[in-house]
Amino acid sequence: MTLDFSAITPYLHMLLRGAVITIQASFLSLLCGSILGILVGAIRVSPFAPLRALAAGYIYVIRGTPLLIQLFLIYFGLPSLGLNLPAFTAGVIGLTINSSGYVGEIVRGGIEAVPKGQWEASKVLGLSYVHTMRFIILPQAIRNMLPAIGNEFVTLIKESSLLSTLAITELTMVGQQVRSVTYASFETFIMVGIIYLVMTSITSLSLQYIEKRWTVD
């Protein structure tokens, strides 16, 4: 069998447009998921046992259920409650919630890696828990968390392919459309895989550069 990419060449711009939507959905989900995850992670190590249990339960459920089911619950389940969301919005919310569960655990690990002497010094200075977390602990924890959060972004880019099940025209969905027109299944999905590989490679290299600069600073 010989590969012939000439059939899909006219549709390359469509695949690249789908890749842009993939990046947009992944970036928005990581941004919102990180904000929610930091909150969940901070609660996870709070001195209040009920809040810790609530955050732990949230992380347990999110990490223990498939992302696809979470997406279906939001996109197909919420309309039964009278809440209809556009596919892209539902997809980003689903990825955000899923990402927040993993980021929350990353944040917990990053916070616990900060020397306990920092907490003790903050108490001596009379800082509240919130101020200690905001001004002392989190700035140090972020340095520890950066590599893991970078890996989460790469994972999100790949997992965003599930958005095709919601008919969102991201890269995988566009690949399916191109395949249905050209019947060049092998060539189409090889090209889709190459584009994903390029996106994740650029992301990984960029994050490694940022991490090195942060470490030097």
N, C-alpha and C positions, 0 to 999 in steps of 0.2 A: 504493500500500500504506500502510495506517495502522497505527501501532504501538499495541498494546493490552497494557499491563503488568498489567492486572487479573488475568490468569491466573496470574502468578507472584507476585503480592503475598502470598498465603497461605504461600508458601515462602521469603519473605525472611529469616525467622529461621534457616532452614537454611543459607542462603547466608552469613549473618553468622557462624554457628557454624563453617562451613568456613573463613571468613576468619581466625577465631581460631586454628584449627589451622595455617593457613598462616603466621601470625605466629610461633606457637610453634616450628614447624619451622625457619623462617628465622632466628629469634633464636638458638636452640640451635646451629644449624649455623655461624652467624657467630662465636658465642662459642668453640666448640670449634675452628673453622677458624682463628680468629685466634691461639689459643694454639699450635696446630700450625704455623701459618704463620710466627709469630714465631720459633719454633725452626728451621724450615727456612730462613727468611731470614737468621738469625744464622749458621747453618752455611754458607750460601751465600757469606758474606764472611769466613769463618774463615781463619786462616793455613795450614790444613792442606789441601793440594791434593786428596787422596782424598775428604775430606768435602765439599769444594766441588763436586767432580764428581758426587758422589752426590746432593747437594741440587739441583744443576742438572739432573740427569737426571730426578729426581722432578718438578720443576716442568715440564720439557719434556713428559713423558708426560701429566701431568694436564691441562695447558693444550692439548695437541695431540690429545686424544681427547674425543668428545662426552660430555656429562654423562649423557645417557640410557644410553649403553653402560656407563658406570661404575655407574649405578644397577642396571642389569640384572645386571652381574657380581656385585654384592653380594647382591641379593635372590634372583636365580635361580641364580647360579653357586655361591655358598657352600654351599647345601644339598647339592650333589654332593660336597662335602668333609666333610659331616657337621655343618655349622654352619647351623642354622636361626634366622633372626632375624625378629622381628615386623616388619611392613611399615613402621611408623613409625620404628622403630629403624634399619632398613636405609636408609630414605630420608634420615634425619638423618646417618648415617655417610657416605652417598654425597655429600650436599651439603657435609658437613664436609671431606671429602677434596678435592673439587673446589675449594671456597673456599680451602683452605690453599695450593693451588698459586698462586692469584692473590694471596693475602695475602702469601705468601712473597716474591713478586717486588716487591710494594709495600714490604715491610719492607726488602728489599735496597736499593731506591732511596732509602728514608728514611734508612737507615744511611749510605749513601754520600754523602748530602747534608750530613751533619754535617761541619764543618770538620776537616781532618786534624790540625790543631793540638790538638784534644781528645785524639786518640790519643797524640800525642807527650807531652802534659802528663801523661797517665795513666801512661805508661812512666816518666817522670821521678819520679812519685810512688811507683813500685814496684807499681802495681796489676796484677793478673793480667788475662788476656784476658777471663775470665768476669766479674770484678768491674768491669772497664772497660765491658763491654757492658751489664751490669745497672744500674750506678749512674750512668754518665756518658753513654753513647751512646744507649741505648734511650729514656730520658726525653726527650731532645732529638728523637730520630727520630720518636717518636709524634706530636709536634706536626705534623711534616711529612706523616705518613701519614694523619692523621685524615680529610681530605677523600676520599682514595681508598678508605679502608676504609668510609666512609659510602656511597660509590657502590657498593661491593661488596655492602652490605646491601640496597640498592635492587634490585640485580641478582638477589640471592638470592630476594627476594620474588617476582619475576617468574619466575625459573627453577624455583621450587618447584612451579609448575603441572605440571611433569613427574612429580611424585609421584603424580599421578592414574593414571599407568600402573602403579603398584604397588597400586592400589585403596585408597589412603589418602584419606579423606574430607576433603581440603582443598578450597579454594574451587572449583577447576576441576572436580574430581570431583563435587562437589555440584551444580554447574551442569549437568553432563551428566545427573545423576539428575533434576533438575527439568525439563530439556528432554524427557526420555523420558516424563515424566508429563503435562506440559502441552502438548507439541508446539509450544511457542512458542520455537523455536530462536533467532530473531533477538533477541527481547526478553530472553530468558534470558542470552545471552552479552553483550548490551549492558550489562545489569545487572552481570554478573560483571566486565566490563571497567571499569565505573565504580567498583566496589569496589576493584579492584586500583589504579586511578588514585588513589583517596582514600588508600589505604594507603601508596603510594609517595610521594605528595605530603606527607602528614603526616610520614613518615620523613625526607624530604629537608629540610623546613622545620625539624624538630627538630634534625637534625644540623648545619644551618647555624647555628642558635642556639647549640648547644654549641660549635661551632668558633669563633664570634665571642667567646663568653665566655672560652674557653681562650686566645684571642689577647690579649684585654684583660688577663687575669690574668698 
